[in-house]
């Protein structure tokens, strides 16, 4: 009984150490830990968001950057998109690709829900869903 309680406590504590990313069926597809590490549904590290805005892949190589103004750049420093205030996400041509809503729902340009990222910083959710910087 004691081991069951400890095991349950372990799972509760570890699930609280990050925010989950879910698909439109509410199935777990990933997690962003409080230290910025991004994990896939199998708990494998697929990247990291650094506090300075750098985005790293699973091999710790620079994959891109999130600038303070919401501009998202690839590893070659080319603009690939932008996250506007209010969660609107645009591509490099300023075309609407979707939105990260205040409740964590992520919708595409047709306002169809493609996933959920409740509690996840908007720019992180945008990178995860729209800019494919991590192998999933």
C-alpha positions as CSV (number, residue, x, y, z in Angstrom):
1,X,0.0,0.0,0.0
2,X,2.8,2.4,0.9
3,X,4.5,1.8,-2.5
4,X,1.2,2.4,-4.3
5,X,0.8,5.8,-2.6
6,X,4.4,6.7,-3.3
7,X,4.1,5.8,-7.0
8,X,0.8,7.8,-7.2
9,X,2.5,10.7,-5.6
10,X,5.4,10.5,-8.0
11,X,3.1,10.6,-11.0
12,X,1.1,13.5,-9.6
13,X,4.3,15.5,-8.8
14,X,5.9,14.9,-12.2
15,X,2.8,15.7,-14.1
16,X,2.7,19.1,-12.3
17,X,6.2,20.0,-13.4
18,X,5.2,20.9,-17.0
19,X,2.4,21.8,-19.3
20,X,0.8,19.2,-21.6
21,X,0.2,19.6,-25.3
22,X,-2.8,17.7,-26.6
23,X,-4.2,17.1,-30.1
24,X,-7.7,17.9,-31.2
25,X,-8.9,14.6,-29.7
26,X,-7.4,15.6,-26.4
27,X,-4.7,12.9,-26.7
28,X,-1.3,13.7,-25.2
29,X,1.2,14.6,-27.9
30,X,3.8,16.3,-25.8
31,X,4.8,18.3,-22.8
32,X,6.8,21.4,-22.0
33,X,8.6,21.2,-18.7
34,X,9.1,24.2,-16.5
35,X,12.8,24.3,-17.5
36,X,11.8,24.6,-21.2
37,X,12.5,21.0,-22.2
38,X,10.0,19.7,-24.8
39,X,9.0,16.0,-24.6
40,X,7.0,13.9,-27.0
41,X,4.1,11.6,-26.1
42,X,6.7,8.9,-25.2
43,X,8.5,11.3,-22.8
44,X,11.5,11.5,-25.1
45,X,13.2,14.9,-25.3
46,X,12.6,16.5,-28.7
47,X,13.9,20.0,-27.9
48,X,14.1,22.9,-25.6
49,X,13.0,26.5,-25.3
50,X,15.8,28.6,-23.8
51,X,15.1,31.6,-21.6
52,X,16.9,33.9,-24.1
53,X,14.5,32.9,-26.9
54,X,16.7,30.2,-28.6
55,X,14.9,27.0,-29.6
56,X,17.1,23.9,-29.6
57,X,16.4,20.5,-31.2
58,X,16.9,17.1,-29.5
59,X,20.7,17.3,-30.3
60,X,20.9,20.7,-28.6
61,X,21.5,22.3,-32.0
62,X,20.0,25.7,-32.7
63,X,16.6,25.2,-34.5
64,X,15.4,28.8,-34.3
65,X,14.6,31.7,-32.1
66,X,11.6,33.5,-30.6
67,X,12.2,37.3,-30.5
68,X,10.7,39.5,-27.8
69,X,8.4,41.1,-30.4
70,X,7.0,37.6,-31.3
71,X,9.0,37.1,-34.5
72,X,9.9,33.5,-35.0
73,X,13.2,32.8,-36.9
74,X,14.6,29.5,-38.2
75,X,18.2,28.3,-37.6
76,X,19.4,30.5,-40.5
77,X,17.9,33.6,-38.9
78,X,15.2,33.8,-41.5
79,X,11.8,35.0,-40.4
80,X,9.3,32.1,-40.6
81,X,6.4,33.7,-38.7
82,X,5.2,35.8,-36.0
83,X,2.9,35.6,-32.9
84,X,0.9,38.7,-32.4
85,X,-0.7,40.0,-29.2
86,X,-3.9,38.1,-28.7
87,X,-2.4,34.9,-29.9
88,X,-2.8,35.3,-33.7
89,X,-0.1,33.4,-35.6
90,X,1.1,34.5,-39.1
91,X,3.6,32.9,-41.5
92,X,6.6,34.7,-43.1
93,X,4.2,36.2,-45.8
94,X,2.0,37.6,-43.0
95,X,-0.7,35.1,-43.9
96,X,-2.9,33.9,-41.0
97,X,-2.0,30.3,-40.0
98,X,-3.9,30.1,-36.8
99,X,-4.4,31.3,-33.3
100,X,-3.5,30.3,-29.7
101,X,-6.6,31.2,-27.7
102,X,-6.6,32.5,-24.1
103,X,-8.1,29.2,-22.9
104,X,-5.3,27.2,-24.5
105,X,-7.2,26.0,-27.6
106,X,-5.1,26.1,-30.8
107,X,-7.0,26.7,-34.0
108,X,-6.0,26.8,-37.6
109,X,-6.7,29.5,-40.2
110,X,-10.2,28.0,-40.6
111,X,-10.9,28.3,-36.9
112,X,-10.8,24.5,-36.6
113,X,-9.3,23.2,-33.3
114,X,-6.1,21.4,-33.9
115,X,-5.0,21.0,-30.3
116,X,-4.7,22.3,-26.8
117,X,-1.9,24.0,-24.9
118,X,-3.4,25.3,-21.7
119,X,-0.9,27.1,-19.5
120,X,1.8,27.0,-22.2
121,X,3.3,30.3,-23.3
122,X,1.6,31.4,-26.6
123,X,4.8,31.5,-28.6
124,X,5.8,28.0,-27.4
125,X,2.5,26.6,-28.5
126,X,2.8,28.4,-31.8
127,X,6.2,26.9,-32.5
128,X,5.0,23.5,-31.5
129,X,1.9,23.4,-33.6
130,X,2.7,25.7,-36.6
131,X,6.4,25.9,-37.2
132,X,7.6,22.2,-36.8
133,X,11.0,22.8,-35.2
134,X,10.9,19.5,-33.3
135,X,10.9,15.9,-34.5
136,X,7.7,14.5,-33.1
